[in-house]
């Protein structure tokens, strides 16, 4: 995913609690934060709540940020944790020993981002959360598991499950 480049002057102004700079930071990064929250939660209202909670935390804690150049990564981490906190009850993990295996693993077709987004949002909540954290956001399984309160092996198996479901769902959407 593209990293948003913020100049050091803007970051310094945000740290100094300059309201115009805070609004500018919000405008530059709101899509990134909302997108992460929405894809994890698949709920607009909850994603907006996460967006708001994230910026409240960012503006309250930005003075403690040791590496200002890592601001957007730090914001993504806050957003992911807020989404997990908000959707904790929704993230249930399916027992994979009860899920049918399909022998087909080949996937060769063209699709766009909207189709992929639709397929991701159709994943079961737990698999979707793991997929977003590990495959999209780049968290290691150990950290994703800790954030979600599951074992590392559950994280790994849920990611594998999510990928298999995505292949199936994208094929289905392409045929529609």
Order of alpha helices (4+ residues) and beta strands (2+ residues): alpha-alpha-alpha-alpha-alpha-alpha-alpha-alpha
